[in-house]
Amino acid sequence: MNASFARLLPALLALVFVVLPATAPAQLPDFTELVEKQGAAVVNISTTQAPRGNTAQRLPQLDENDPFYEFFRRFIPNPNQGPREFQPQSLGSGFIISADGYILTNAHVIEGAEEVTVRLTDKREYKAKVIGADRRTDVALIKIDASGLPMVRFGDANKLKVGEWVVAIGSPFGFENTVTKGIVSAKGRSLPQENFVPFIQTDVAVNPGNSGGPLFNMRGEVVGINSQIYSRTGGFMGLSFAIPIDVANDIAQQLRTTGKVTRGRIGVVIQAVTKELADGFGLPKAQGALVNSVEKGGPAEKAGIEAGDVILRFDGKPVNASEDLPRVVGGTKPGSKVTVQVWRNKATRDFQVVVAEINDDRSSRQPRGKPQPPAVGEFGMGLAELNEAQRKELKVAEGGIFVDSVQGAAARAGLRRGDVILAVNNQDVKTVEQFRQLMSGFDKGRIVALLVRRSGNSLYIPFRIDGN
């Protein structure tokens, strides 16, 4: 039997290979058609600026064995030649959005430029006029004197899906019309000091010179402007960020029609709603933007909004997280009257707010003077009442108690020496004894929201009652 089976085995194996088809290899997307149709609308942008000093001071200090040494030696002017009237200062990318020569790019690409030069893929060069730039979103609009130019098509960044293929075209390190690909890694990213842009995060390779270039979806539509990367080395590390095209186009339209960008403001300082703060305010879940201070005489105060309110909706748009609010408020036309829904005393309320125009005036003051000797406090805090001079300096109309020392639960909550506690769960605190009574009325393990004044600003701190 074994001998018979051995004779049949080759035939059986052959039958298996005939009957079972080979597994087809997975196919990657083909980007060639996209690049052929859209590449001509992507431009190289270089700027010149009056020299600020010896060119040698701007050269990177690299070892001769460093792979970038040869690149900088070849592409950066020799410092021994002496300063010229103008020096190359910036190199980036852009893309044509109209046949008559309007081009979108990043504001940082053309910042401080004496002269802007645009180079097309057919090697034609034009001097560009800067129509306007907006630092808050890092969007700039420039114009060249030409007609019949190839132009991109806009897509809908809101329809992008995480995991979707995207393509960048630009001039990394000056290598024109370089194509890189990747996927959408995340949407609506908030970056430090970037309150007005819900960035598209991708893993598309973006390097110096890609700035201002387009991010395409697979339909050949621009969905973003490649703006910045996260890197510890200065080079690409798998994290790049693009400005959604709808945000950029709105800025471009304002720059084109008025030469400037206007944004709304309502005069509140906000912070994120953590799970602990949500529990303290009785919110069903951690959402919205917590108002920790209201500008005196500002739109929010005039409408009746108070510190301790949690803004849930603005002009019908949901505020799921605190970073959503600056975007929707900033995108609202000054003078508009909008409905703002807030959470107060475990219920929602609506207020009518007239939006004002944003400005960059910011100031903070540090308190002067010393508080009275601290009382021996509970809850890990040494507390003292403020005198009139200290209240005036801190702009506290009345009440408020000074935190002189922290330990235990207070330290774990994030309280600091020098904080002034203004309220507990939106109940004003005027004396140390009142604070003690309020806190003692909560069960052990309960989380309460302490309104604290710190370095001229107000914020809410979730504090867990631990019974000590």
ChimeraX attribute file (.defattr): number of C-alpha atoms within 10 A of each C-alpha:
attribute: neighborCount
match mode: 1-to-1
recipient: residues
	/A:1	6
	/A:2	7
	/A:3	7
	/A:4	8
	/A:5	10
	/A:6	10
	/A:7	11
	/A:8	11
	/A:9	11
	/A:10	11
	/A:11	10
	/A:12	12
	/A:13	11
	/A:14	10
	/A:15	11
	/A:16	11
	/A:17	10
	/A:18	10
	/A:19	9
	/A:20	8
	/A:21	8
	/A:22	8
	/A:23	6
	/A:24	6
	/A:25	6
	/A:26	6
	/A:27	6
	/A:28	6
	/A:29	8
	/A:30	9
	/A:31	16
	/A:32	9
	/A:33	12
	/A:34	16
	/A:35	19
	/A:36	9
	/A:37	13
	/A:38	20
	/A:39	24
	/A:40	18
	/A:41	24
	/A:42	28
	/A:43	31
	/A:44	27
	/A:45	31
	/A:46	22
	/A:47	23
	/A:48	19
	/A:49	17
	/A:50	16
	/A:51	14
	/A:52	11
	/A:53	10
	/A:54	13
	/A:55	18
	/A:56	15
	/A:57	10
	/A:58	11
	/A:59	14
	/A:60	10
	/A:61	9
	/A:62	12
	/A:63	9
	/A:64	10
	/A:65	8
	/A:66	9
	/A:67	10
	/A:68	12
	/A:69	14
	/A:70	12
	/A:71	11
	/A:72	15
	/A:73	12
	/A:74	9
	/A:75	10
	/A:76	14
	/A:77	17
	/A:78	14
	/A:79	13
	/A:80	9
	/A:81	8
	/A:82	12
	/A:83	17
	/A:84	12
	/A:85	9
	/A:86	14
	/A:87	17
	/A:88	16
	/A:89	17
	/A:90	19
	/A:91	23
	/A:92	28
	/A:93	32
	/A:94	31
	/A:95	29
	/A:96	25
	/A:97	21
	/A:98	18
	/A:99	15
	/A:100	16
	/A:101	20
	/A:102	24
	/A:103	27
	/A:104	27
	/A:105	29
	/A:106	28
	/A:107	22
	/A:108	19
	/A:109	26
	/A:110	28
	/A:111	18
	/A:112	14
	/A:113	17
	/A:114	13
	/A:115	17
	/A:116	23
	/A:117	18
	/A:118	22
	/A:119	18
	/A:120	20
	/A:121	14
	/A:122	8
	/A:123	10
	/A:124	8
	/A:125	15
	/A:126	16
	/A:127	17
	/A:128	20
	/A:129	15
	/A:130	20
	/A:131	18
	/A:132	21
	/A:133	25
	/A:134	19
	/A:135	12
	/A:136	13
	/A:137	19
	/A:138	22
	/A:139	26
	/A:140	26
	/A:141	29
	/A:142	25
	/A:143	22
	/A:144	19
	/A:145	11
	/A:146	11
	/A:147	11
	/A:148	9
	/A:149	15
	/A:150	18
	/A:151	21
	/A:152	21
	/A:153	15
	/A:154	17
	/A:155	19
	/A:156	14
	/A:157	20
	/A:158	13
	/A:159	8
	/A:160	18
	/A:161	13
	/A:162	14
	/A:163	12
	/A:164	13
	/A:165	19
	/A:166	25
	/A:167	25
	/A:168	26
	/A:169	28
	/A:170	32
	/A:171	27
	/A:172	22
	/A:173	16
	/A:174	18
	/A:175	11
	/A:176	21
	/A:177	23
	/A:178	15
	/A:179	18
	/A:180	16
	/A:181	17
	/A:182	16
	/A:183	17
	/A:184	21
	/A:185	20
	/A:186	16
	/A:187	19
	/A:188	15
	/A:189	15
	/A:190	16
	/A:191	13
	/A:192	5
	/A:193	8
	/A:194	17
	/A:195	17
	/A:196	21
	/A:197	23
	/A:198	21
	/A:199	24
	/A:200	28
	/A:201	24
	/A:202	28
	/A:203	21
	/A:204	25
	/A:205	20
	/A:206	29
	/A:207	21
	/A:208	20
	/A:209	23
	/A:210	31
	/A:211	27
	/A:212	36
	/A:213	31
	/A:214	33
	/A:215	28
	/A:216	26
	/A:217	23
	/A:218	15
	/A:219	12
	/A:220	21
	/A:221	21
	/A:222	27
	/A:223	27
	/A:224	29
	/A:225	31
	/A:226	31
	/A:227	28
	/A:228	22
	/A:229	23
	/A:230	13
	/A:231	12
	/A:232	8
	/A:233	7
	/A:234	10
	/A:235	13
	/A:236	18
	/A:237	16
	/A:238	16
	/A:239	16
	/A:240	23
	/A:241	27
	/A:242	25
	/A:243	27
	/A:244	25
	/A:245	22
	/A:246	17
	/A:247	20
	/A:248	23
	/A:249	17
	/A:250	13
	/A:251	24
	/A:252	27
	/A:253	14
	/A:254	15
	/A:255	22
	/A:256	17
	/A:257	10
	/A:258	12
	/A:259	16
	/A:260	15
	/A:261	17
	/A:262	17
	/A:263	19
	/A:264	22
	/A:265	24
	/A:266	24
	/A:267	20
	/A:268	19
	/A:269	16
	/A:270	25
	/A:271	18
	/A:272	20
	/A:273	24
	/A:274	17
	/A:275	15
	/A:276	20
	/A:277	24
	/A:278	22
	/A:279	18
	/A:280	20
	/A:281	24
	/A:282	15
	/A:283	20
	/A:284	10
	/A:285	13
	/A:286	18
	/A:287	21
	/A:288	29
	/A:289	27
	/A:290	27
	/A:291	24
	/A:292	23
	/A:293	23
	/A:294	22
	/A:295	15
	/A:296	11
	/A:297	10
	/A:298	17
	/A:299	20
	/A:300	23
	/A:301	18
	/A:302	18
	/A:303	17
	/A:304	12
	/A:305	26
	/A:306	19
	/A:307	21
	/A:308	27
	/A:309	23
	/A:310	28
	/A:311	27
	/A:312	24
	/A:313	21
	/A:314	21
	/A:315	16
	/A:316	11
	/A:317	14
	/A:318	16
	/A:319	21
	/A:320	16
	/A:321	18
	/A:322	21
	/A:323	23
	/A:324	22
	/A:325	23
	/A:326	21
	/A:327	19
	/A:328	19
	/A:329	22
	/A:330	20
	/A:331	17
	/A:332	21
	/A:333	16
	/A:334	18
	/A:335	13
	/A:336	13
	/A:337	14
	/A:338	17
	/A:339	18
	/A:340	20
	/A:341	24
	/A:342	24
	/A:343	21
	/A:344	19
	/A:345	14
	/A:346	11
	/A:347	10
	/A:348	13
	/A:349	16
	/A:350	18
	/A:351	16
	/A:352	17
	/A:353	23
	/A:354	20
	/A:355	23
	/A:356	22
	/A:357	16
	/A:358	15
	/A:359	10
	/A:360	5
	/A:361	5
	/A:362	5
	/A:363	7
	/A:364	9
	/A:365	12
	/A:366	10
	/A:367	16
	/A:368	10
	/A:369	9
	/A:370	12
	/A:371	18
	/A:372	14
	/A:373	12
	/A:374	17
	/A:375	16
	/A:376	13
	/A:377	18
	/A:378	17
	/A:379	20
	/A:380	18
	/A:381	23
	/A:382	20
	/A:383	29
	/A:384	22
	/A:385	22
	/A:386	23
	/A:387	16
	/A:388	13
	/A:389	13
	/A:390	18
	/A:391	18
	/A:392	13
	/A:393	14
	/A:394	21
	/A:395	13
	/A:396	15
	/A:397	9
	/A:398	15
	/A:399	20
	/A:400	27
	/A:401	27
	/A:402	29
	/A:403	24
	/A:404	21
	/A:405	20
	/A:406	22
	/A:407	16
	/A:408	12
	/A:409	19
	/A:410	23
	/A:411	16
	/A:412	12
	/A:413	14
	/A:414	12
	/A:415	24
	/A:416	17
	/A:417	16
	/A:418	19
	/A:419	21
	/A:420	28
	/A:421	27
	/A:422	25
	/A:423	22
	/A:424	21
	/A:425	19
	/A:426	19
	/A:427	14
	/A:428	17
	/A:429	21
	/A:430	17
	/A:431	17
	/A:432	23
	/A:433	14
	/A:434	12
	/A:435	22
	/A:436	14
	/A:437	10
	/A:438	15
	/A:439	18
	/A:440	14
	/A:441	8
	/A:442	14
	/A:443	12
	/A:444	13
	/A:445	11
	/A:446	15
	/A:447	22
	/A:448	23
	/A:449	23
	/A:450	25
	/A:451	27
	/A:452	24
	/A:453	24
	/A:454	20
	/A:455	14
	/A:456	14
	/A:457	15
	/A:458	22
	/A:459	21
	/A:460	28
	/A:461	22
	/A:462	25
	/A:463	24
	/A:464	21
	/A:465	18
	/A:466	15
	/A:467	14
	/A:468	9
